[in-house]
């Protein structure tokens, strides 16, 4: 999927919010963003009341607020003072619900649409939404951080042509749809084959059947020679194909419930919206597990998938085998625990208490929205994030050192397995 932000926006200004710019902090009551020279180059030097929408994203998509049909007033606060240089500001309405949620340090984007309207987008500091928007707009706020006390808190101005808005996942698409942008999908040619294979009507096929089909259309991938590119391609293709097929299946269902009705049942609307949206995310997680398992099998990696451990936990993958984990003579350093989660959020903390024999745990994920604080917390809890190299490449260079790619993880577990065989703790693979 591709967000094609360049088709919606021309450029974007980005920074972290300063205390004086957030009325809720009560340092200032001016309800204004400071607009230095770079913003003047973007908006011009004439006073204007610009049509604007305000968006606020809280943690994990919660507390989402959208103010439509609002304004942003752009002006020179020193216009009437001849002996002082211009000082441009952007006034936002005190009634803005989105801005009432904002706080010092939150991430701010002011994106200019091609028709001149603005989108003021705020995301909570440290949230997944903030990291994803930073990647999508390619604004580098994760690297910049908040200015130190006494330093200027300036906007950076970015050309949207450089936006990294391709290869979207489900969470990216959900985020952009909240902004009123529908991602484009380039795999429409497979719809006829999916209708033939899965019937083209509700219910949707199982995730196992669907992921098997998705892998079958990924030509040219090499799960052994390049497991990183393969996992990335499998998962991206599954997202694309599911969006296409879901739209085909759900459209007649929704038409039957809502089309040409004098009255739409609001409760029914939210019931269906919640059902299908939650289904998307649930399927994404299960699909990812199927792809990880297919990749491990292709590489001859042995593993066990316990239903429930004695402590009540359910680790995703224990390597090399379940029997080896239960063998008191097996050296702990030859055991590996791998958890699989499409996005981490705070769910990575769940694995810290699982498979307690293993000191360092690995978490394989497709999450492009990790932030430095999360990576630091993972390291403190001996959790190593494993990501396909194409996803690692989406991160600033300063964040990549704490990540492991898929090829290196597979090499690690195969080395441990070989040593366990050599020591006689597990038999040779058949």
C-alpha positions in Angstrom: 0.0 0.0 0.0 1.1 3.5 -0.7 -0.1 6.6 1.1 0.9 8.9 -1.7 1.1 11.9 0.6 2.5 14.0 -2.3 -0.9 13.8 -4.0 -2.5 15.5 -0.9 0.2 17.8 0.5 2.9 20.1 -1.0 5.1 20.5 2.1 5.1 20.2 5.9 6.5 22.0 8.9 7.4 19.8 11.9 8.8 20.2 15.4 8.0 19.4 19.1 5.6 21.7 20.8 7.1 24.2 23.3 5.4 25.0 26.6 4.5 28.5 25.5 2.7 27.1 22.4 0.3 24.9 24.5 -2.4 26.8 26.3 -3.1 23.7 28.6 0.4 24.0 30.1 -0.6 27.5 31.3 2.8 29.1 30.6 1.0 31.3 28.0 -2.6 32.0 27.1 -1.9 33.1 23.6 -2.9 30.0 21.7 -0.2 30.4 19.1 2.7 28.6 17.4 5.8 30.6 16.7 6.5 30.9 13.0 10.2 31.7 12.2 11.7 32.4 8.8 11.3 28.9 7.5 7.6 29.0 8.0 7.4 32.4 6.3 9.0 30.8 3.3 6.3 28.2 3.3 3.3 30.4 4.0 4.4 33.8 2.7 4.6 37.1 4.4 1.0 38.3 4.2 -1.6 38.0 7.0 -4.0 35.2 6.3 -6.8 33.3 7.9 -6.3 29.8 6.5 -8.8 27.0 6.4 -7.6 24.3 8.6 -8.3 20.9 10.2 -6.8 19.9 13.6 -6.0 16.3 14.5 -4.8 14.8 17.7 -3.5 11.3 18.2 -3.1 9.9 21.7 -1.5 6.6 22.8 -2.2 3.6 20.5 -4.8 5.5 18.5 -6.8 6.4 21.6 -8.0 9.9 22.3 -8.2 10.6 18.6 -9.8 14.1 18.0 -10.5 15.8 14.7 -11.6 19.4 14.4 -13.1 20.1 11.0 -13.8 23.4 9.3 -11.6 25.4 11.6 -9.0 28.1 10.9 -5.4 29.0 11.6 -4.6 32.7 11.6 -1.2 33.6 10.3 0.1 37.1 11.0 3.1 39.3 11.9 2.7 40.3 15.6 5.0 43.3 15.1 3.5 44.7 11.9 2.6 48.0 13.5 6.1 48.3 15.1 8.4 49.9 12.5 11.6 49.7 14.4 11.5 45.9 15.2 11.9 43.0 12.8 8.8 40.9 11.9 7.7 38.2 14.3 5.2 35.8 12.7 2.8 33.7 14.6 0.0 31.2 13.9 -3.1 31.6 16.1 -5.2 28.5 16.7 -8.8 28.8 18.1 -9.1 28.5 21.8 -12.1 26.2 21.1 -10.0 23.6 19.3 -10.6 20.2 21.0 -7.4 18.8 19.5 -5.3 21.5 20.9 -6.9 21.1 24.3 -5.4 17.6 24.3 -1.9 18.8 23.3 1.0 19.1 25.8 4.6 20.3 25.8 6.8 17.9 23.9 4.1 16.5 21.7 4.9 16.2 18.0 3.5 18.8 15.6 3.1 18.8 11.9 1.6 21.6 9.9 0.9 20.2 6.4 -0.1 22.4 3.5 -2.6 20.8 1.0 -2.3 21.6 -2.6 -5.5 23.7 -2.4 -3.9 25.9 0.3 -5.8 24.4 3.3 -3.8 23.3 6.3 -3.8 20.1 8.4 -2.4 20.7 11.9 -1.5 17.2 13.3 -0.4 16.6 16.9 0.7 13.3 18.3 1.5 12.5 21.9 5.2 12.4 22.7 6.4 8.8 22.8 3.3 7.3 21.1 3.4 4.9 18.2 1.3 7.4 16.1 4.0 10.0 16.6 6.8 7.7 15.3 4.7 6.5 12.4 3.8 10.0 11.3 7.4 11.0 11.6 8.4 8.2 9.2 5.5 8.8 6.8 6.3 12.5 6.4 10.1 11.8 6.7 10.5 14.7 9.2 13.2 13.1 11.4 11.7 14.2 14.8 12.8 10.9 16.4 16.4 12.0 15.9 16.0 15.6 16.8 14.2 15.2 20.1 13.2 18.3 22.2 15.6 21.2 22.2 17.6 21.7 25.4 16.6 24.5 27.7 17.7 27.8 26.1 17.9 26.5 22.6 15.5 27.7 19.9 12.6 25.4 19.2 12.4 25.8 15.4 10.3 24.2 12.7 11.9 22.1 10.0 10.3 22.4 6.6 10.1 19.3 4.4 9.1 18.6 0.8 6.5 15.9 0.8 8.0 14.5 -2.4 10.6 12.9 0.0 7.9 11.3 2.2 8.5 7.6 3.0 4.8 6.6 2.6 5.1 3.3 0.6 4.9 -0.2 1.9 2.3 0.7 4.5 1.0 -1.8 7.0 -2.5 -2.0 8.6 -1.6 0.5 11.4 -0.2 3.0 8.9 -3.3 2.7 6.7 -5.6 3.2 9.8 -3.6 6.3 10.7 -3.8 7.8 7.2 -7.5 7.0 6.9 -8.1 9.1 10.2 -6.5 12.0 8.3 -8.9 11.4 5.4 -6.4 9.7 3.1 -7.2 6.4 1.5 -4.0 4.4 0.7 -3.7 3.0 -2.8 -3.1 -0.6 -3.5 -1.3 -2.0 -6.6 -2.3 -5.7 -6.5 -5.8 -5.4 -8.0 -4.8 -7.9 -10.6 -5.1 -10.7 -8.1 -8.7 -10.0 -7.1 -10.2 -12.4 -9.7 -7.9 -15.2 -8.5 -8.9 -14.6 -4.9 -12.6 -14.6 -5.8 -12.2 -17.9 -7.5 -10.2 -19.4 -4.6 -12.1 -18.0 -1.7 -15.6 -17.5 -3.1 -15.8 -13.7 -3.1 -18.4 -13.5 -0.3 -18.5 -13.5 3.5 -17.1 -15.1 5.6 -13.5 -14.2 4.9 -11.1 -17.1 4.5 -9.0 -18.3 7.4 -5.7 -16.4 7.9 -3.8 -19.7 7.2 -5.4 -20.1 3.8 -5.1 -16.4 2.9 -1.4 -16.2 3.9 -0.6 -19.4 1.9 -2.2 -17.7 -1.1 -0.3 -14.5 -0.5 3.1 -16.3 -0.4 2.2 -18.1 -3.6 2.0 -14.8 -5.6 5.3 -13.5 -4.2 7.5 -14.3 -7.2 11.3 -14.2 -6.9 11.6 -14.3 -3.1 14.2 -16.5 -1.5 13.3 -17.4 2.1 16.7 -19.1 2.7 19.0 -16.7 0.7 17.3 -13.5 1.8 14.9 -14.2 4.7 14.6 -10.4 5.5 13.3 -9.4 2.1 11.1 -12.5 2.0 9.3 -11.9 5.2 8.8 -8.2 4.3 7.4 -9.1 0.9 5.1 -11.8 2.3 3.7 -9.5 4.9 3.3 -6.5 2.7 1.6 -8.5 0.0 -0.8 -10.0 2.5 -1.8 -6.5 3.6 -2.4 -5.4 0.0 -4.4 -8.5 -1.0 -6.5 -8.4 2.2 -7.5 -4.7 1.6 -8.5 -5.6 -1.9 -10.5 -8.7 -1.0 -12.0 -7.2 2.1 -13.4 -4.3 0.1 -14.9 -6.6 -2.4 -16.5 -8.8 0.2 -17.8 -6.1 2.6 -19.1 -3.6 0.0 -22.3 -5.5 -0.8 -22.8 -6.3 2.9 -22.6 -2.6 3.9 -24.8 -1.6 0.9 -27.4 -4.0 2.1 -27.4 -2.5 5.6 -27.0 1.2 4.8 -27.5 2.1 1.2 -30.6 4.1 0.1 -32.0 4.2 3.7 -33.9 7.2 5.0 -32.5 6.5 8.4 -29.2 4.9 9.4 -29.0 3.1 12.7 -26.0 4.7 14.4 -25.6 1.8 16.8 -25.5 -0.6 14.0 -22.9 1.6 12.2 -20.5 1.5 15.1 -21.1 -2.1 15.8 -20.1 -3.1 12.2 -17.2 -0.6 12.1 -15.8 -1.9 15.3 -16.2 -5.5 14.3 -14.5 -5.2 10.9 -11.8 -2.9 12.1 -10.9 -5.2 15.0 -10.9 -8.1 12.6 -8.3 -6.4 10.5 -5.8 -6.1 13.3 -6.5 -9.5 14.6 -6.0 -11.1 11.2 -2.8 -9.1 10.7 -1.3 -10.6 13.9 -2.3 -14.1 13.0 -1.0 -13.6 9.4 2.3 -12.5 10.7 2.6 -15.6 12.8 1.9 -17.8 9.8 4.6 -16.1 7.8 7.1 -16.4 10.6 6.4 -20.1 10.9 6.7 -20.6 7.2 10.0 -18.8 7.2 11.4 -20.9 10.1 10.3 -24.1 8.3 11.9 -23.0 5.0 15.2 -22.5 6.9 15.0 -25.8 8.7 14.9 -24.1 12.1 13.5 -26.4 14.8 11.0 -25.0 17.3 8.2 -25.9 19.6 5.0 -24.0 20.2 3.7 -24.8 23.7 0.0 -24.4 24.4 0.6 -23.4 28.0 3.6 -23.4 30.3 3.5 -24.4 33.9 3.5 -20.7 34.9 0.4 -20.1 32.6 2.3 -18.3 29.9 2.2 -19.2 26.2 5.5 -18.4 24.5 5.2 -18.3 20.7 8.3 -20.2 19.8 10.8 -22.1 21.9 14.0 -23.3 20.2 15.4 -25.8 19.6 12.6 -28.0 21.0 10.1 -28.1 23.9 11.9 -31.2 25.3 15.2 -29.3 25.3 13.6 -26.5 27.3 12.3 -29.0 29.8 15.7 -30.7 30.1 17.6 -29.5 33.2 20.9 -30.5 31.7 20.4 -28.3 28.6 22.6 -25.2 28.9 20.3 -22.1 29.2 22.5 -20.2 26.7 21.5 -22.7 23.9 17.8 -22.0 24.4 16.0 -19.3 22.4 12.6 -17.7 23.0 11.0 -15.9 20.1 7.8 -13.9 20.4 6.0 -12.6 17.3 4.0 -9.3 17.3 3.2 -7.2 14.2 3.4 -4.0 16.4 5.0 -3.8 19.8 3.3 -0.9 21.6 3.5 -1.9 25.3 2.7 -5.6 24.6 6.4 -6.4 24.4 6.4 -6.3 28.2 4.2 -9.4 28.3 7.1 -11.6 27.2 9.4 -10.5 30.0 8.0 -13.0 32.4 7.6 -15.9 29.9 10.1 -18.8 29.4 12.0 -17.7 32.6 14.9 -20.1 31.9 15.9 -17.8 29.1 17.6 -14.6 30.1 17.5 -12.7 26.8 14.3 -12.9 24.7 13.8 -12.1 21.1 10.7 -10.3 19.7 10.2 -10.5 15.9 8.0 -7.6 14.6 7.1 -5.6 11.6 6.8 -2.4 13.6 8.2 0.7 12.0 7.0 2.9 14.9 9.4 2.1 17.7 10.8 5.1 19.6 14.1 5.5 21.4 12.5 5.2 24.9 10.9 1.9 24.0 14.1 0.5 22.6 15.9 1.6 25.8 13.2 -0.1 27.9 13.5 -3.3 25.8 17.3 -3.3 26.3 16.9 -2.9 30.1 14.6 -5.9 30.1 16.8 -8.0 27.9 14.4 -8.0 24.9 16.0 -7.8 21.5 13.7 -6.6 18.7 14.1 -8.6 15.4 12.9 -6.9 12.3 13.3 -7.5 8.5 16.1 -5.4 7.2 13.8 -3.3 5.0 11.9 -2.2 8.2 15.2 -1.5 10.0 16.2 0.7 7.1 13.1 2.9 7.8 14.6 3.9 11.2 17.2 6.6 11.8 20.7 5.3 11.9 21.0 6.0 15.6 18.2 3.6 16.4 19.4 0.6 14.4 22.2 -0.6 16.6 19.8 -2.2 19.1 17.9 -4.1 16.4 18.7 -7.6 14.9 17.7 -8.5 11.4 16.0 -11.8 10.5 19.0 -13.4 8.8 21.2 -12.8 11.9 18.5 -14.3 14.1 18.2 -17.4 12.0 22.0 -17.8 12.0 22.0 -17.5 15.8 19.4 -20.1 16.4 21.0 -22.5 13.9 24.3 -22.1 15.6 22.8 -22.8 19.0 20.9 -25.8 17.6 24.1 -27.2 16.1 26.0 -26.9 19.4 23.1 -28.6 21.3 23.4 -31.5 18.8 27.1 -31.7 19.2 26.8 -31.9 23.0 24.2 -34.6 22.7 21.3 -32.6 24.2 19.1 -33.0 21.1 19.2 -35.5 18.2 20.4 -34.5 14.8 17.6 -33.2 12.5 16.1 -35.9 10.3 
